[in-house]
Amino acid sequence: MTNVVNMKQGEVLDPKVIESIVINGDLSKLQPPQKVAYYNYRCQQAGLDPAAKPFDLLKLNGKEILYANAQCTQQLCAIHKLSTQVTHREKMDDIYLVSVRVTGADGRLSENQGAVAVAHLKGDALANAVLKATTKAIRRAVLAHCGLGMLDETEAETIPGARMEPVVSIQEEAAPSVAAVVEQPTTGVALMVPGSDEPYAYYEDMDKWADAFLTMIDKIAANQKMDAGTKLLKMSDFEKCNSKNVHELARNHEGLYQVFSTGIGRARRSIDEEAKKP
């Protein structure tokens, strides 16, 4: 517990905050640097590389909890030399169920299941649901096998009203800060898009960057060619590839970050409402 309490040398958390973390996994009372420190601690305990961002943050009903994303289960499989096998598939009424077995290098076995609703789904939508059930089963089985009792990304996406955000863990000296980039007129604050290593655009300050980011999020939410699940995945990927700037907002631009978070929450609520329509 010492490693949790002493998040940084000389910094001791309130015992009630520690209790909230231990019992509920709630990080809402932590300051951004403390959240990063706790994130690093969880990565260290699980033997994960924090630079690969294996955890993200889920905000729901005033609480903030870490959940495991795709990078987490991929790292765990590589580190522990885990193999996975689908052992059973079954459709029960409107539910499609997949069972998966995980085998470790030591021969130890773990099993878990993933389920999705498939009522009225056809074609590509049904195929995507079947794949999602398989992915959910694999991730649940891997997390359980490695003793990580936490939500995975496929489960977090299905919680109504929940908002997913990245928790960035980077070394301060590893890259120039966003503030330093802004001081360079030939570059600015970079807006990234998934699948590209080059910036999509540069903006002269964080305000203009945040406006551009939210405009892109609103376009995703309003896209009539994507279903709700795809939109949420697109939003999550977009947030992840811009995670450095999101972290900078949370740490050094509190007022702007509140507006930013409200905009993302509004987009996610509109997608949730769309998903509930018959």
ABEGO torsion letter per residue (X at the ends): XAAAABABBGBBBBAAAAAAAAAAGBAAABBAAAAAAAAAAAAAAAGBBAAAGABBBBBBGGBBBBBBBAAAAAAAAAAAGBBBBBABBBBBEABBBBBBBBBBAAGBBBBBBBBBBABGBBEAAAAAAAAAAAAAAAAAAAAAAAGBBBBBAAAAAABBGBBBBBBBBBBAAABBBAAAAAABAABEBBBBBBGBABBABBBABAAAAAAAAAAAAAAAAABAABBAAAAAAAAAAAAAAAAAAAAAAAAABAAAAAAAAAAAAAAAAAAAAAAABX
